[in-house]
Amino acid sequence: MEALAQSIAERAISLVLDAVDVNTVLDQVDLNALLDRVDVNSLVDRVDIEAILNKVDVEDILDRVDLNRLLARVDVNQLLSTVDVNRLVGKVDVPAIVDQVNVNQVVQQVDVNEVMSKVDVNAVVDRVDINSIVEHIDLEGIVEQTDLGSVIAKSSSGIASGVTDALRSRTVGVDEAIARMVARLRRRSYTGPPGPPAGLRATAAS
Amino acid sequence: MTARTGRTTPVPPPAAQEHLQGHYAGFASRFLAFAVDVAIITAVAVLVLAAINFVASIVTGKSTNFNRSDIWVVIAYVAWAFIYFAYWWGLNGKTPGGSLFGVQVLTDDGRDVSGRRAIGRTLAFPLSFLILCLGFLGILLGDRRRALHDVIAGTVVVYAWDARAARLRFLSRSRYSPPPPPPESPGLPGPSS
């Protein structure tokens, strides 16, 4: 009798389930409302995560992961373009890092000769504005106060060079006097000899 | 003139003139350079003429006297002057007179003068004289101090000497010039005696 009732009940349930469209039923279920009623925290509290993690063989998982293949799928440039490098660097305590570095040891390991062999000294020198450096040198002071003056005197102490220098200097003085006089007659201001030509200016600047 | 004699005070190249190199040369420098060149041309011409007269008198046995009244002498003189200026301007832009006064002929954009341009400048040079020397007014009045022949040939004349180096030479000489000889004393024998 009991077995008959059991079979009838199973048959009835089977018929009901066949008649019910489960998807339609699920569509009518408000899953959000259902999840709101679930206390996820208490659920999580009841899960022993440590025990789960202990059962996980991380090494085995990592062994199975093909990192190269994974990284090959990463667009590094796009990734870096989203990184705010300035903000990142701003968070780095550079002095603290530098303090930890033994600079002397690093320098001792550097092959200076090899580094210098890679340096294009000519290119470096070309970028140096030697004229600007020379402008800062008090050549007259050096000549007057050091033995460099005697070297110059020995190399160019001929009477002819002295006479030529004086002759040119006086003639330039006459040039300037004439130019000032002409400028005064023309009621113009005179600020010195004009020039140089554009080609010479370019040569001097390069 | 120099500090060694002690008779006159040497005049150093003024500091204000130290950066004149490459600037357009003034009237006095150019005129004096030209005068020196004319003196050289004339001196050489006179010497050559004297040599020709001497050789001709020996060869012909008669007294020969070519002088400046002879048209061929004048033509030869002008040709010699033409060669002189064209050669030096085409060589480096400096005649001997220009070298003495530190002036140099360049193209109007600052490049070296080519031989063709030097010849053109030499041919145009007499024009500045032929119009009552008005061709030289540009040196006094022009912004680039160009004479008529400069405008025609597309040239300029600039200072080519380094006044700063000259000033350093002056300073070194004034400091390291040899001491003046001691005054002669009748009581001391001279080195040669």
HADDOCK unambig.tbl for C-alpha pairs under 7 A between the chains (distance, minus, plus):
assign (segid A and resid 140 and name CA) (segid B and resid 168 and name CA) 6.40 0.50 0.50
assign (segid A and resid 143 and name CA) (segid B and resid 168 and name CA) 6.94 0.50 0.50
assign (segid A and resid 143 and name CA) (segid B and resid 172 and name CA) 6.23 0.50 0.50
assign (segid A and resid 144 and name CA) (segid B and resid 171 and name CA) 6.58 0.50 0.50
assign (segid A and resid 144 and name CA) (segid B and resid 172 and name CA) 6.61 0.50 0.50
assign (segid A and resid 144 and name CA) (segid B and resid 175 and name CA) 6.84 0.50 0.50
assign (segid A and resid 149 and name CA) (segid B and resid 172 and name CA) 4.60 0.50 0.50
assign (segid A and resid 150 and name CA) (segid B and resid 172 and name CA) 6.35 0.50 0.50
assign (segid A and resid 150 and name CA) (segid B and resid 176 and name CA) 5.84 0.50 0.50
assign (segid A and resid 152 and name CA) (segid B and resid 169 and name CA) 6.54 0.50 0.50
assign (segid A and resid 152 and name CA) (segid B and resid 172 and name CA) 6.36 0.50 0.50
assign (segid A and resid 153 and name CA) (segid B and resid 169 and name CA) 6.53 0.50 0.50
assign (segid A and resid 153 and name CA) (segid B and resid 172 and name CA) 5.28 0.50 0.50
assign (segid A and resid 153 and name CA) (segid B and resid 173 and name CA) 5.38 0.50 0.50
assign (segid A and resid 153 and name CA) (segid B and resid 176 and name CA) 6.61 0.50 0.50
assign (segid A and resid 157 and name CA) (segid B and resid 173 and name CA) 6.70 0.50 0.50
assign (segid A and resid 164 and name CA) (segid B and resid 100 and name CA) 6.76 0.50 0.50
assign (segid A and resid 165 and name CA) (segid B and resid 166 and name CA) 5.90 0.50 0.50
assign (segid A and resid 166 and name CA) (segid B and resid 11 and name CA) 6.95 0.50 0.50
assign (segid A and resid 166 and name CA) (segid B and resid 13 and name CA) 6.97 0.50 0.50
assign (segid A and resid 168 and name CA) (segid B and resid 101 and name CA) 5.31 0.50 0.50
assign (segid A and resid 168 and name CA) (segid B and resid 102 and name CA) 6.74 0.50 0.50
assign (segid A and resid 169 and name CA) (segid B and resid 13 and name CA) 5.29 0.50 0.50
assign (segid A and resid 171 and name CA) (segid B and resid 28 and name CA) 6.31 0.50 0.50
assign (segid A and resid 171 and name CA) (segid B and resid 29 and name CA) 5.71 0.50 0.50
assign (segid A and resid 172 and name CA) (segid B and resid 29 and name CA) 6.65 0.50 0.50
assign (segid A and resid 174 and name CA) (segid B and resid 28 and name CA) 6.30 0.50 0.50
assign (segid A and resid 175 and name CA) (segid B and resid 26 and name CA) 4.86 0.50 0.50
assign (segid A and resid 175 and name CA) (segid B and resid 27 and name CA) 5.89 0.50 0.50
assign (segid A and resid 175 and name CA) (segid B and resid 28 and name CA) 5.25 0.50 0.50
assign (segid A and resid 175 and name CA) (segid B and resid 29 and name CA) 6.67 0.50 0.50
assign (segid A and resid 179 and name CA) (segid B and resid 140 and name CA) 6.82 0.50 0.50
assign (segid A and resid 193 and name CA) (segid B and resid 23 and name CA) 6.30 0.50 0.50
assign (segid A and resid 193 and name CA) (segid B and resid 24 and name CA) 6.46 0.50 0.50
assign (segid A and resid 194 and name CA) (segid B and resid 23 and name CA) 5.89 0.50 0.50
assign (segid A and resid 194 and name CA) (segid B and resid 24 and name CA) 5.88 0.50 0.50
assign (segid A and resid 194 and name CA) (segid B and resid 143 and name CA) 6.85 0.50 0.50
assign (segid A and resid 194 and name CA) (segid B and resid 144 and name CA) 6.40 0.50 0.50
assign (segid A and resid 195 and name CA) (segid B and resid 22 and name CA) 6.91 0.50 0.50
assign (segid A and resid 195 and name CA) (segid B and resid 23 and name CA) 4.41 0.50 0.50
assign (segid A and resid 195 and name CA) (segid B and resid 24 and name CA) 5.58 0.50 0.50
assign (segid A and resid 196 and name CA) (segid B and resid 22 and name CA) 5.01 0.50 0.50
assign (segid A and resid 196 and name CA) (segid B and resid 23 and name CA) 4.35 0.50 0.50
assign (segid A and resid 196 and name CA) (segid B and resid 24 and name CA) 6.44 0.50 0.50
assign (segid A and resid 197 and name CA) (segid B and resid 108 and name CA) 6.61 0.50 0.50
assign (segid A and resid 197 and name CA) (segid B and resid 109 and name CA) 5.41 0.50 0.50
assign (segid A and resid 197 and name CA) (segid B and resid 110 and name CA) 5.18 0.50 0.50
assign (segid A and resid 198 and name CA) (segid B and resid 109 and name CA) 5.58 0.50 0.50
assign (segid A and resid 198 and name CA) (segid B and resid 110 and name CA) 6.46 0.50 0.50
assign (segid A and resid 199 and name CA) (segid B and resid 109 and name CA) 4.94 0.50 0.50
assign (segid A and resid 199 and name CA) (segid B and resid 110 and name CA) 4.49 0.50 0.50
assign (segid A and resid 199 and name CA) (segid B and resid 111 and name CA) 6.53 0.50 0.50
assign (segid A and resid 200 and name CA) (segid B and resid 22 and name CA) 6.92 0.50 0.50
assign (segid A and resid 200 and name CA) (segid B and resid 110 and name CA) 5.12 0.50 0.50
